């Protein structure tokens, strides 16, 4: 394996591995749920007019915290890998 292929981020740097995507028709935000916003460690989720959630492409790292915390069944958040593969 060539040297330098795998590198660790510097302290304090974030490494994005994917991007969260809201599946609106499953989301419980209209019923007062905001658990995903509260649990996002990057502050990448924003409540919009109490009706939907916006995912910041700049801040989201695809960690999956929002999906894990989502109480909707099926989940209202999916994580899409940055490389385009499932």
C-alpha positions in Angstrom: 0.0 0.0 0.0 1.4 3.4 -0.9 2.5 5.7 1.9 0.2 8.6 2.9 -3.0 6.9 1.7 -4.6 7.0 5.1 -4.3 10.2 7.1 -5.9 11.3 10.4 -7.4 14.8 10.7 -5.5 17.3 12.8 -6.9 18.0 16.3 -10.1 20.0 16.1 -10.6 19.2 12.4 -13.8 17.5 11.2 -13.7 14.8 8.5 -16.9 14.4 6.5 -17.8 10.8 5.6 -21.3 11.4 4.4 -24.3 13.8 4.5 -27.5 13.5 6.4 -30.7 13.7 4.3 -34.2 14.4 5.7 -37.1 12.2 4.5 -39.8 14.8 5.0 -42.9 12.6 4.9 -41.5 10.5 7.8 -40.3 13.5 10.0 -42.1 14.2 13.3 -41.0 17.9 13.5 -44.6 19.1 12.9 -45.6 17.1 16.1 -42.9 19.0 18.1 -40.0 16.6 17.7 -36.5 18.1 17.5 -34.4 15.3 18.9 -32.1 15.2 15.8 -31.3 18.9 16.2 -30.5 18.5 19.8 -28.3 15.5 19.2 -26.3 16.7 16.3 -22.7 17.3 17.6 -21.9 19.6 14.6 -24.9 21.9 14.9 -25.7 21.0 11.3 -29.4 20.9 11.7 -31.8 23.9 11.8 -35.5 24.1 12.4 -37.3 26.0 9.6 -40.6 27.6 10.6 -41.5 24.6 12.8 -42.3 22.6 9.7 -39.0 21.1 8.4 -35.3 20.7 9.1 -32.5 22.0 7.0 -29.2 20.1 6.9 -26.1 22.3 6.5 -23.9 20.8 3.8 -20.9 22.7 5.2 -21.3 21.5 8.8 -22.7 17.9 8.4 -20.1 15.2 8.6 -22.4 12.2 8.2 -21.7 10.9 11.7 -25.2 9.4 11.9 -26.1 10.9 15.3 -29.3 12.4 13.9 -30.4 9.1 12.4 -29.6 7.2 15.5 -31.6 9.6 17.7 -34.6 9.8 15.3 -37.7 8.3 16.9 -39.7 7.9 13.6 -40.3 4.4 12.3 -39.0 4.2 9.7 -36.3 6.7 10.4 -36.7 10.2 8.9 -33.0 10.7 8.4 -30.7 8.8 6.1 -26.9 9.1 5.8 -25.6 9.3 2.2 -21.9 8.5 1.8 -19.9 11.2 0.1 -18.4 8.8 -2.4 -21.8 8.1 -3.8 -21.9 4.4 -2.8 -24.4 2.8 -0.3 
